[in-house]
Amino acid sequence: MEKFLLWMTDNFSPKINKIAKKGWVVAIQESILTAMPLVFIGSFATIFSIVHDYWQLFPDLSVISTFSFGLFSIFLAFLIPQAVMKQKNIAMWKSKRDWLVWPSFCWLCFQVLATRE
């Protein structure tokens, strides 16, 4: 067991640290952490939906669960390039009016998902 631990700390760990410091890996990590509240919302909605199946005291929140998990991939598709641009010091917001991009993007995602059914 000690040989394994020594191999992990001496050989394996430095190689993984090199990979973990790459720009794309850091960008994916930041993006997933930024979008994580959607997973929490969807998880709570799923738990309440399971409770709703047994007791009708809680409302049916399966729509919120489906909506939040569906938006997760769309948000990641937006956040990963944004994180890469931030690491490369490329200005994403060129003017003060560009803050409207994010709400517009959310509205567009809502419209696409709402018309899917």
Steps between C-alpha positions, in 0.01 A plus 500: 500500500787738575650437156170591343475821700857595414433436132183712520678793664824482303393400147127523451416820687743731315371381161139555601586846637647596162181392327282676759679832441423505127274784394218291362481277806486804729233657277284188515546484877398865547201461270367193678538670837320808369208298366478275807201687656288369211587147604406578861165647394429201279598259777269663755219502244560130435489423873172690537359319197584163657327608821206620288461146361430367851329798663304757310599773746781629282449649155629318192837661423613262227476783246758702694727197522482437125544868423805550725684190379417589140647847541817367662657398168397824334659702779818294477514564128498871581719496811792288375597741218445791738744348752757433228471861381544620859818294537641632174412859605263554209241761595155351461301804600620787281240752608264552791204394289639151454374394842171434320653200326456265795128571566433488127674164481293367791180624338595334171571171678164519673323560170674207332420263784141624533424440132652152496183333619 
